[in-house]
Amino acid sequence: LDHKTLYYDVEPFLFYVLTQNDAKGCHLVGYFSKEKHCQQKYNVSCIMILPQYQRKGYGRFLIDFSYLLSKREGQPGSPEKPLSDLGRLSYMAYWRSVVLESLDQVRDPQITIRRLSKITGICPQDITATLHQLSMLQRRRDRFVMVRREKLISSHMARLRSNPRQLEVDPDCLRWTPVIVTNTMVSEGEDEEDEEEEEQEPSKGSQPSLPPASLQWPRPRRTRHGQEED
């Protein structure tokens, strides 16, 4: 990609290299680079898997690893924009799966986008875009609410159980210290204050460009047999 071409030295970047090891040595599978000091808080500058290793789960593995580093830094991350066509497909698939799996694990009816961001390491803007794509955000009067689509979540988890991933990042194996220790991740108390402010109704005539970070689940309706509907 032209906009990924580097004309100067690589000193401002960190490189995380993935190899496949055997008796003959270490064989390059792929890598991702990351700026040491990035004002936009990108957690990936460029990511690449060699053609012979593609479609084997290595791309997702590196993406997952980049978000693990973001969580250790205490800073939600996002890949550098614009994404390539293949990169966009890979990231959208990753975001969808992570959001659905997080919602399967967290049953809190007051879950917020900010809380999902803290759990996953994914920036709130990318989570919002993913929820829109999954049709899990709906505008109700003057606010947005998150609609929990149980059938969609259950279907995803059933596919995952029938075809488990072969490559998974084990956070306990990480031996790594952030280049810069940041305190940009807000505390629980600040979370609550922000959510209270965001829950206030917008003034008349104003339209929020993005859904507020604090969202509420609509209460599920019960059928005649006592089962909950989507």
Rosetta constraint file for C-alpha pairs under 8 A:
AtomPair CA 1 CA 5 HARMONIC 6.66 0.50
AtomPair CA 1 CA 84 HARMONIC 7.92 0.50
AtomPair CA 4 CA 46 HARMONIC 7.26 0.50
AtomPair CA 6 CA 10 HARMONIC 7.80 0.50
AtomPair CA 12 CA 35 HARMONIC 5.86 0.50
AtomPair CA 12 CA 36 HARMONIC 5.79 0.50
AtomPair CA 12 CA 37 HARMONIC 7.48 0.50
AtomPair CA 13 CA 33 HARMONIC 6.25 0.50
AtomPair CA 13 CA 34 HARMONIC 5.40 0.50
AtomPair CA 13 CA 35 HARMONIC 4.40 0.50
AtomPair CA 13 CA 36 HARMONIC 5.52 0.50
AtomPair CA 14 CA 33 HARMONIC 5.54 0.50
AtomPair CA 14 CA 34 HARMONIC 5.17 0.50
AtomPair CA 14 CA 35 HARMONIC 6.15 0.50
AtomPair CA 14 CA 36 HARMONIC 6.32 0.50
AtomPair CA 15 CA 31 HARMONIC 6.84 0.50
AtomPair CA 15 CA 32 HARMONIC 5.94 0.50
AtomPair CA 15 CA 33 HARMONIC 4.46 0.50
AtomPair CA 15 CA 34 HARMONIC 6.49 0.50
AtomPair CA 16 CA 31 HARMONIC 5.46 0.50
AtomPair CA 16 CA 32 HARMONIC 5.47 0.50
AtomPair CA 16 CA 33 HARMONIC 6.25 0.50
AtomPair CA 17 CA 28 HARMONIC 7.45 0.50
AtomPair CA 17 CA 29 HARMONIC 7.83 0.50
AtomPair CA 17 CA 30 HARMONIC 6.14 0.50
AtomPair CA 17 CA 31 HARMONIC 4.29 0.50
AtomPair CA 17 CA 32 HARMONIC 6.76 0.50
AtomPair CA 18 CA 28 HARMONIC 6.32 0.50
AtomPair CA 18 CA 29 HARMONIC 5.53 0.50
AtomPair CA 18 CA 30 HARMONIC 5.33 0.50
AtomPair CA 18 CA 31 HARMONIC 5.63 0.50
AtomPair CA 18 CA 62 HARMONIC 7.92 0.50
AtomPair CA 19 CA 26 HARMONIC 5.72 0.50
AtomPair CA 19 CA 27 HARMONIC 5.13 0.50
AtomPair CA 19 CA 28 HARMONIC 4.55 0.50
AtomPair CA 19 CA 29 HARMONIC 5.05 0.50
AtomPair CA 19 CA 30 HARMONIC 7.08 0.50
AtomPair CA 20 CA 26 HARMONIC 5.70 0.50
AtomPair CA 20 CA 27 HARMONIC 5.09 0.50
AtomPair CA 20 CA 28 HARMONIC 6.55 0.50
AtomPair CA 20 CA 29 HARMONIC 6.45 0.50
AtomPair CA 21 CA 25 HARMONIC 5.69 0.50
AtomPair CA 21 CA 26 HARMONIC 4.41 0.50
AtomPair CA 21 CA 27 HARMONIC 6.10 0.50
AtomPair CA 22 CA 26 HARMONIC 6.59 0.50
AtomPair CA 28 CA 50 HARMONIC 7.95 0.50
AtomPair CA 29 CA 49 HARMONIC 5.99 0.50
AtomPair CA 29 CA 50 HARMONIC 5.85 0.50
AtomPair CA 29 CA 53 HARMONIC 6.35 0.50
AtomPair CA 29 CA 58 HARMONIC 7.85 0.50
AtomPair CA 30 CA 47 HARMONIC 7.64 0.50
AtomPair CA 30 CA 48 HARMONIC 5.36 0.50
AtomPair CA 30 CA 49 HARMONIC 4.17 0.50
AtomPair CA 30 CA 50 HARMONIC 5.80 0.50
AtomPair CA 30 CA 58 HARMONIC 7.90 0.50
AtomPair CA 31 CA 47 HARMONIC 5.88 0.50
AtomPair CA 31 CA 48 HARMONIC 5.62 0.50
AtomPair CA 31 CA 49 HARMONIC 6.73 0.50
AtomPair CA 31 CA 62 HARMONIC 7.47 0.50
AtomPair CA 32 CA 44 HARMONIC 6.49 0.50
AtomPair CA 32 CA 45 HARMONIC 7.14 0.50
AtomPair CA 32 CA 46 HARMONIC 5.45 0.50
AtomPair CA 32 CA 47 HARMONIC 4.11 0.50
AtomPair CA 32 CA 48 HARMONIC 6.31 0.50
AtomPair CA 32 CA 62 HARMONIC 7.32 0.50
AtomPair CA 33 CA 44 HARMONIC 5.89 0.50
AtomPair CA 33 CA 45 HARMONIC 5.37 0.50
AtomPair CA 33 CA 46 HARMONIC 5.32 0.50
AtomPair CA 33 CA 47 HARMONIC 6.53 0.50
AtomPair CA 34 CA 42 HARMONIC 7.50 0.50
AtomPair CA 34 CA 43 HARMONIC 5.94 0.50
AtomPair CA 34 CA 44 HARMONIC 4.85 0.50
AtomPair CA 34 CA 45 HARMONIC 5.02 0.50
AtomPair CA 34 CA 46 HARMONIC 7.27 0.50
AtomPair CA 35 CA 42 HARMONIC 7.68 0.50
AtomPair CA 35 CA 43 HARMONIC 7.67 0.50
AtomPair CA 35 CA 44 HARMONIC 7.61 0.50
AtomPair CA 35 CA 45 HARMONIC 6.70 0.50
AtomPair CA 36 CA 179 HARMONIC 7.12 0.50
AtomPair CA 38 CA 42 HARMONIC 6.42 0.50
AtomPair CA 41 CA 75 HARMONIC 7.70 0.50
AtomPair CA 41 CA 76 HARMONIC 7.79 0.50
AtomPair CA 41 CA 77 HARMONIC 6.02 0.50
AtomPair CA 41 CA 78 HARMONIC 7.08 0.50
AtomPair CA 42 CA 77 HARMONIC 5.56 0.50
AtomPair CA 42 CA 78 HARMONIC 4.98 0.50
AtomPair CA 42 CA 79 HARMONIC 5.27 0.50
AtomPair CA 42 CA 80 HARMONIC 5.47 0.50
AtomPair CA 43 CA 66 HARMONIC 6.38 0.50
AtomPair CA 43 CA 67 HARMONIC 7.34 0.50
AtomPair CA 43 CA 70 HARMONIC 6.72 0.50
AtomPair CA 43 CA 77 HARMONIC 5.04 0.50
AtomPair CA 43 CA 78 HARMONIC 5.58 0.50
AtomPair CA 43 CA 79 HARMONIC 5.71 0.50
AtomPair CA 43 CA 80 HARMONIC 7.49 0.50
AtomPair CA 44 CA 66 HARMONIC 6.98 0.50
AtomPair CA 44 CA 78 HARMONIC 7.02 0.50
AtomPair CA 44 CA 79 HARMONIC 4.74 0.50
AtomPair CA 44 CA 80 HARMONIC 6.00 0.50
AtomPair CA 45 CA 79 HARMONIC 6.38 0.50
AtomPair CA 45 CA 80 HARMONIC 5.18 0.50
AtomPair CA 46 CA 80 HARMONIC 7.52 0.50
AtomPair CA 48 CA 59 HARMONIC 7.63 0.50
AtomPair CA 49 CA 53 HARMONIC 6.50 0.50
AtomPair CA 49 CA 54 HARMONIC 6.14 0.50
AtomPair CA 49 CA 58 HARMONIC 7.20 0.50
AtomPair CA 49 CA 59 HARMONIC 6.38 0.50
AtomPair CA 50 CA 54 HARMONIC 6.49 0.50
AtomPair CA 53 CA 58 HARMONIC 7.20 0.50
AtomPair CA 54 CA 58 HARMONIC 6.93 0.50
AtomPair CA 54 CA 59 HARMONIC 7.27 0.50
AtomPair CA 55 CA 59 HARMONIC 7.83 0.50
AtomPair CA 57 CA 61 HARMONIC 6.18 0.50
AtomPair CA 57 CA 165 HARMONIC 7.71 0.50
AtomPair CA 57 CA 166 HARMONIC 7.39 0.50
AtomPair CA 57 CA 167 HARMONIC 6.40 0.50
AtomPair CA 58 CA 62 HARMONIC 6.28 0.50
AtomPair CA 58 CA 167 HARMONIC 7.38 0.50
AtomPair CA 59 CA 63 HARMONIC 6.29 0.50
AtomPair CA 59 CA 90 HARMONIC 7.67 0.50
AtomPair CA 60 CA 64 HARMONIC 5.96 0.50
AtomPair CA 60 CA 90 HARMONIC 7.33 0.50
AtomPair CA 60 CA 94 HARMONIC 6.87 0.50
AtomPair CA 61 CA 65 HARMONIC 6.13 0.50
AtomPair CA 61 CA 167 HARMONIC 6.51 0.50
AtomPair CA 61 CA 168 HARMONIC 6.50 0.50
AtomPair CA 61 CA 169 HARMONIC 6.58 0.50
AtomPair CA 62 CA 66 HARMONIC 6.17 0.50
AtomPair CA 63 CA 67 HARMONIC 6.53 0.50
AtomPair CA 63 CA 91 HARMONIC 7.84 0.50
AtomPair CA 63 CA 94 HARMONIC 7.95 0.50
AtomPair CA 64 CA 68 HARMONIC 6.31 0.50
AtomPair CA 64 CA 169 HARMONIC 6.91 0.50
AtomPair CA 65 CA 69 HARMONIC 6.43 0.50
AtomPair CA 65 CA 169 HARMONIC 6.44 0.50
AtomPair CA 66 CA 70 HARMONIC 6.44 0.50
AtomPair CA 67 CA 71 HARMONIC 6.21 0.50
AtomPair CA 67 CA 76 HARMONIC 7.78 0.50
AtomPair CA 67 CA 77 HARMONIC 6.69 0.50
AtomPair CA 67 CA 120 HARMONIC 7.32 0.50
AtomPair CA 67 CA 121 HARMONIC 5.46 0.50
AtomPair CA 67 CA 122 HARMONIC 6.92 0.50
AtomPair CA 68 CA 72 HARMONIC 6.32 0.50
AtomPair CA 68 CA 121 HARMONIC 7.05 0.50
AtomPair CA 68 CA 171 HARMONIC 7.20 0.50
AtomPair CA 69 CA 73 HARMONIC 6.14 0.50
AtomPair CA 69 CA 178 HARMONIC 7.81 0.50
AtomPair CA 70 CA 74 HARMONIC 6.21 0.50
AtomPair CA 70 CA 75 HARMONIC 5.41 0.50
AtomPair CA 70 CA 76 HARMONIC 5.72 0.50
AtomPair CA 70 CA 77 HARMONIC 5.80 0.50
AtomPair CA 70 CA 121 HARMONIC 5.80 0.50
AtomPair CA 71 CA 75 HARMONIC 6.16 0.50
AtomPair CA 71 CA 76 HARMONIC 6.60 0.50
AtomPair CA 71 CA 118 HARMONIC 7.53 0.50
AtomPair CA 71 CA 120 HARMONIC 7.44 0.50
AtomPair CA 71 CA 121 HARMONIC 5.08 0.50
AtomPair CA 72 CA 178 HARMONIC 7.37 0.50
AtomPair CA 73 CA 178 HARMONIC 5.91 0.50
AtomPair CA 73 CA 180 HARMONIC 7.86 0.50
AtomPair CA 73 CA 181 HARMONIC 6.43 0.50
AtomPair CA 73 CA 182 HARMONIC 6.62 0.50
AtomPair CA 74 CA 182 HARMONIC 6.71 0.50
AtomPair CA 74 CA 183 HARMONIC 6.83 0.50
AtomPair CA 74 CA 184 HARMONIC 6.76 0.50
AtomPair CA 74 CA 185 HARMONIC 5.34 0.50
AtomPair CA 75 CA 121 HARMONIC 7.07 0.50
AtomPair CA 75 CA 182 HARMONIC 7.40 0.50
AtomPair CA 75 CA 183 HARMONIC 7.99 0.50
AtomPair CA 75 CA 184 HARMONIC 6.15 0.50
AtomPair CA 75 CA 185 HARMONIC 5.70 0.50
AtomPair CA 76 CA 117 HARMONIC 6.56 0.50
AtomPair CA 76 CA 118 HARMONIC 6.99 0.50
AtomPair CA 76 CA 121 HARMONIC 4.49 0.50
AtomPair CA 76 CA 122 HARMONIC 5.21 0.50
AtomPair CA 76 CA 123 HARMONIC 4.80 0.50
AtomPair CA 76 CA 124 HARMONIC 7.92 0.50
AtomPair CA 76 CA 185 HARMONIC 7.76 0.50
AtomPair CA 77 CA 121 HARMONIC 6.12 0.50
AtomPair CA 77 CA 122 HARMONIC 5.42 0.50
AtomPair CA 77 CA 123 HARMONIC 5.30 0.50
AtomPair CA 78 CA 122 HARMONIC 6.43 0.50
AtomPair CA 78 CA 123 HARMONIC 6.01 0.50
AtomPair CA 78 CA 126 HARMONIC 7.48 0.50
AtomPair CA 79 CA 83 HARMONIC 7.76 0.50
AtomPair CA 83 CA 87 HARMONIC 5.52 0.50
AtomPair CA 83 CA 88 HARMONIC 5.52 0.50
AtomPair CA 84 CA 88 HARMONIC 5.98 0.50
AtomPair CA 85 CA 89 HARMONIC 6.41 0.50
AtomPair CA 86 CA 90 HARMONIC 6.19 0.50
AtomPair CA 87 CA 91 HARMONIC 6.07 0.50
AtomPair CA 88 CA 92 HARMONIC 5.98 0.50
AtomPair CA 89 CA 93 HARMONIC 6.12 0.50
AtomPair CA 90 CA 94 HARMONIC 6.20 0.50
AtomPair CA 91 CA 95 HARMONIC 6.01 0.50
AtomPair CA 92 CA 96 HARMONIC 6.08 0.50
AtomPair CA 92 CA 130 HARMONIC 7.26 0.50
AtomPair CA 93 CA 97 HARMONIC 6.30 0.50
AtomPair CA 94 CA 98 HARMONIC 6.15 0.50
AtomPair CA 95 CA 99 HARMONIC 6.02 0.50
AtomPair CA 95 CA 122 HARMONIC 7.97 0.50
AtomPair CA 95 CA 126 HARMONIC 7.71 0.50
AtomPair CA 95 CA 127 HARMONIC 7.21 0.50
AtomPair CA 95 CA 130 HARMONIC 6.53 0.50
AtomPair CA 96 CA 100 HARMONIC 6.18 0.50
AtomPair CA 96 CA 130 HARMONIC 6.14 0.50
AtomPair CA 96 CA 134 HARMONIC 7.65 0.50
AtomPair CA 97 CA 101 HARMONIC 6.04 0.50
AtomPair CA 97 CA 156 HARMONIC 7.65 0.50
AtomPair CA 98 CA 102 HARMONIC 5.98 0.50
AtomPair CA 98 CA 120 HARMONIC 7.26 0.50
AtomPair CA 99 CA 103 HARMONIC 6.18 0.50
AtomPair CA 99 CA 116 HARMONIC 7.63 0.50
AtomPair CA 99 CA 120 HARMONIC 7.94 0.50
AtomPair CA 99 CA 127 HARMONIC 7.43 0.50
AtomPair CA 99 CA 130 HARMONIC 7.84 0.50
AtomPair CA 100 CA 104 HARMONIC 6.22 0.50
AtomPair CA 100 CA 153 HARMONIC 5.59 0.50
AtomPair CA 100 CA 156 HARMONIC 7.33 0.50
AtomPair CA 101 CA 105 HARMONIC 6.37 0.50
AtomPair CA 101 CA 153 HARMONIC 7.36 0.50
AtomPair CA 101 CA 157 HARMONIC 7.15 0.50
AtomPair CA 102 CA 106 HARMONIC 5.99 0.50
AtomPair CA 102 CA 116 HARMONIC 7.46 0.50
AtomPair CA 102 CA 119 HARMONIC 7.82 0.50
AtomPair CA 102 CA 120 HARMONIC 7.75 0.50
AtomPair CA 103 CA 107 HARMONIC 6.66 0.50
AtomPair CA 103 CA 153 HARMONIC 7.61 0.50
AtomPair CA 104 CA 153 HARMONIC 6.55 0.50
AtomPair CA 104 CA 154 HARMONIC 7.87 0.50
AtomPair CA 106 CA 111 HARMONIC 7.93 0.50
AtomPair CA 107 CA 111 HARMONIC 7.94 0.50
AtomPair CA 109 CA 216 HARMONIC 6.93 0.50
AtomPair CA 109 CA 217 HARMONIC 5.70 0.50
AtomPair CA 110 CA 215 HARMONIC 6.95 0.50
AtomPair CA 110 CA 216 HARMONIC 5.41 0.50
AtomPair CA 110 CA 217 HARMONIC 6.50 0.50
AtomPair CA 111 CA 115 HARMONIC 6.45 0.50
AtomPair CA 111 CA 116 HARMONIC 7.38 0.50
AtomPair CA 111 CA 214 HARMONIC 7.79 0.50
AtomPair CA 111 CA 215 HARMONIC 6.94 0.50
AtomPair CA 111 CA 216 HARMONIC 7.05 0.50
AtomPair CA 111 CA 217 HARMONIC 7.83 0.50
AtomPair CA 112 CA 116 HARMONIC 6.33 0.50
AtomPair CA 112 CA 213 HARMONIC 6.01 0.50
AtomPair CA 112 CA 214 HARMONIC 4.92 0.50
AtomPair CA 112 CA 215 HARMONIC 5.33 0.50
AtomPair CA 112 CA 216 HARMONIC 7.45 0.50
AtomPair CA 113 CA 117 HARMONIC 6.09 0.50
AtomPair CA 113 CA 124 HARMONIC 6.14 0.50
AtomPair CA 113 CA 127 HARMONIC 6.93 0.50
AtomPair CA 113 CA 128 HARMONIC 7.22 0.50
AtomPair CA 113 CA 213 HARMONIC 5.05 0.50
AtomPair CA 113 CA 214 HARMONIC 6.48 0.50
AtomPair CA 113 CA 215 HARMONIC 7.25 0.50
AtomPair CA 114 CA 118 HARMONIC 6.30 0.50
AtomPair CA 114 CA 124 HARMONIC 6.31 0.50
AtomPair CA 114 CA 191 HARMONIC 7.80 0.50
AtomPair CA 114 CA 213 HARMONIC 5.72 0.50
AtomPair CA 114 CA 214 HARMONIC 7.25 0.50
AtomPair CA 115 CA 119 HARMONIC 6.27 0.50
AtomPair CA 116 CA 120 HARMONIC 6.06 0.50
AtomPair CA 116 CA 122 HARMONIC 7.90 0.50
AtomPair CA 116 CA 124 HARMONIC 7.97 0.50
AtomPair CA 116 CA 127 HARMONIC 7.74 0.50
AtomPair CA 117 CA 121 HARMONIC 5.33 0.50
AtomPair CA 117 CA 122 HARMONIC 5.10 0.50
AtomPair CA 117 CA 123 HARMONIC 5.67 0.50
AtomPair CA 117 CA 124 HARMONIC 5.67 0.50
AtomPair CA 117 CA 127 HARMONIC 7.17 0.50
AtomPair CA 118 CA 122 HARMONIC 7.52 0.50
AtomPair CA 118 CA 185 HARMONIC 8.00 0.50
AtomPair CA 122 CA 126 HARMONIC 6.67 0.50
AtomPair CA 122 CA 127 HARMONIC 6.67 0.50
AtomPair CA 123 CA 127 HARMONIC 6.52 0.50
AtomPair CA 124 CA 128 HARMONIC 6.06 0.50
AtomPair CA 124 CA 213 HARMONIC 7.71 0.50
AtomPair CA 125 CA 129 HARMONIC 6.27 0.50
AtomPair CA 126 CA 130 HARMONIC 6.15 0.50
AtomPair CA 127 CA 131 HARMONIC 6.16 0.50
AtomPair CA 128 CA 132 HARMONIC 6.25 0.50
AtomPair CA 128 CA 210 HARMONIC 7.83 0.50
AtomPair CA 128 CA 211 HARMONIC 7.27 0.50
AtomPair CA 129 CA 133 HARMONIC 6.27 0.50
AtomPair CA 130 CA 134 HARMONIC 6.20 0.50
AtomPair CA 131 CA 135 HARMONIC 6.15 0.50
AtomPair CA 131 CA 136 HARMONIC 5.08 0.50
AtomPair CA 131 CA 137 HARMONIC 5.95 0.50
AtomPair CA 132 CA 136 HARMONIC 5.94 0.50
AtomPair CA 132 CA 137 HARMONIC 5.54 0.50
AtomPair CA 135 CA 147 HARMONIC 7.90 0.50
AtomPair CA 136 CA 146 HARMONIC 5.48 0.50
AtomPair CA 136 CA 147 HARMONIC 4.74 0.50
AtomPair CA 136 CA 148 HARMONIC 6.39 0.50
AtomPair CA 136 CA 149 HARMONIC 6.89 0.50
AtomPair CA 137 CA 144 HARMONIC 6.44 0.50
AtomPair CA 137 CA 145 HARMONIC 5.74 0.50
AtomPair CA 137 CA 146 HARMONIC 4.69 0.50
AtomPair CA 137 CA 147 HARMONIC 5.90 0.50
AtomPair CA 138 CA 144 HARMONIC 5.51 0.50
AtomPair CA 138 CA 145 HARMONIC 5.48 0.50
AtomPair CA 138 CA 146 HARMONIC 6.46 0.50
AtomPair CA 138 CA 147 HARMONIC 6.92 0.50
AtomPair CA 139 CA 143 HARMONIC 5.77 0.50
AtomPair CA 139 CA 144 HARMONIC 4.36 0.50
AtomPair CA 139 CA 145 HARMONIC 6.33 0.50
AtomPair CA 140 CA 144 HARMONIC 5.80 0.50
AtomPair CA 140 CA 145 HARMONIC 6.72 0.50
AtomPair CA 142 CA 201 HARMONIC 6.78 0.50
AtomPair CA 142 CA 202 HARMONIC 7.03 0.50
AtomPair CA 143 CA 201 HARMONIC 7.49 0.50
AtomPair CA 143 CA 211 HARMONIC 7.47 0.50
AtomPair CA 143 CA 212 HARMONIC 7.65 0.50
AtomPair CA 144 CA 211 HARMONIC 5.73 0.50
AtomPair CA 144 CA 212 HARMONIC 6.99 0.50
AtomPair CA 144 CA 215 HARMONIC 6.75 0.50
AtomPair CA 145 CA 215 HARMONIC 5.26 0.50
AtomPair CA 145 CA 216 HARMONIC 5.45 0.50
AtomPair CA 145 CA 217 HARMONIC 6.24 0.50
AtomPair CA 145 CA 218 HARMONIC 7.13 0.50
AtomPair CA 146 CA 215 HARMONIC 6.10 0.50
AtomPair CA 146 CA 216 HARMONIC 6.16 0.50
AtomPair CA 146 CA 217 HARMONIC 5.45 0.50
AtomPair CA 146 CA 218 HARMONIC 7.36 0.50
AtomPair CA 147 CA 217 HARMONIC 6.02 0.50
AtomPair CA 147 CA 218 HARMONIC 6.49 0.50
AtomPair CA 148 CA 217 HARMONIC 6.93 0.50
AtomPair CA 148 CA 230 HARMONIC 6.88 0.50
AtomPair CA 149 CA 153 HARMONIC 6.37 0.50
AtomPair CA 149 CA 230 HARMONIC 5.27 0.50
AtomPair CA 150 CA 154 HARMONIC 5.93 0.50
AtomPair CA 150 CA 230 HARMONIC 5.72 0.50
AtomPair CA 151 CA 155 HARMONIC 5.91 0.50
AtomPair CA 151 CA 230 HARMONIC 6.84 0.50
AtomPair CA 152 CA 156 HARMONIC 6.24 0.50
AtomPair CA 153 CA 157 HARMONIC 6.28 0.50
AtomPair CA 154 CA 158 HARMONIC 6.05 0.50
AtomPair CA 155 CA 159 HARMONIC 6.32 0.50
AtomPair CA 156 CA 160 HARMONIC 6.26 0.50
AtomPair CA 157 CA 161 HARMONIC 6.17 0.50
AtomPair CA 158 CA 162 HARMONIC 6.23 0.50
AtomPair CA 159 CA 163 HARMONIC 6.01 0.50
AtomPair CA 159 CA 164 HARMONIC 7.99 0.50
AtomPair CA 160 CA 164 HARMONIC 5.11 0.50
AtomPair CA 160 CA 165 HARMONIC 7.41 0.50
AtomPair CA 170 CA 174 HARMONIC 7.38 0.50
AtomPair CA 186 CA 190 HARMONIC 5.91 0.50
AtomPair CA 186 CA 191 HARMONIC 6.45 0.50
AtomPair CA 187 CA 191 HARMONIC 6.13 0.50
AtomPair CA 188 CA 192 HARMONIC 6.37 0.50
AtomPair CA 189 CA 193 HARMONIC 6.44 0.50
AtomPair CA 190 CA 194 HARMONIC 6.08 0.50
AtomPair CA 191 CA 195 HARMONIC 6.08 0.50
AtomPair CA 192 CA 196 HARMONIC 6.16 0.50
AtomPair CA 193 CA 197 HARMONIC 6.40 0.50
AtomPair CA 194 CA 198 HARMONIC 6.14 0.50
AtomPair CA 195 CA 199 HARMONIC 6.04 0.50
AtomPair CA 195 CA 213 HARMONIC 7.00 0.50
AtomPair CA 195 CA 214 HARMONIC 5.26 0.50
AtomPair CA 196 CA 200 HARMONIC 6.87 0.50
AtomPair CA 198 CA 212 HARMONIC 6.10 0.50
AtomPair CA 198 CA 213 HARMONIC 6.97 0.50
AtomPair CA 198 CA 214 HARMONIC 6.33 0.50
AtomPair CA 199 CA 212 HARMONIC 7.72 0.50
AtomPair CA 199 CA 214 HARMONIC 6.52 0.50
AtomPair CA 202 CA 206 HARMONIC 6.46 0.50
AtomPair CA 202 CA 207 HARMONIC 7.70 0.50
AtomPair CA 202 CA 208 HARMONIC 7.91 0.50
AtomPair CA 208 CA 212 HARMONIC 7.83 0.50
AtomPair CA 220 CA 228 HARMONIC 6.02 0.50
AtomPair CA 220 CA 229 HARMONIC 6.19 0.50
AtomPair CA 220 CA 230 HARMONIC 6.87 0.50
AtomPair CA 221 CA 228 HARMONIC 5.83 0.50
AtomPair CA 221 CA 229 HARMONIC 5.74 0.50
AtomPair CA 221 CA 230 HARMONIC 7.98 0.50
AtomPair CA 222 CA 226 HARMONIC 5.44 0.50
AtomPair CA 222 CA 227 HARMONIC 5.47 0.50
AtomPair CA 222 CA 228 HARMONIC 4.67 0.50
AtomPair CA 222 CA 229 HARMONIC 6.17 0.50
AtomPair CA 223 CA 227 HARMONIC 5.44 0.50
AtomPair CA 223 CA 228 HARMONIC 6.38 0.50
AtomPair CA 223 CA 229 HARMONIC 6.91 0.50
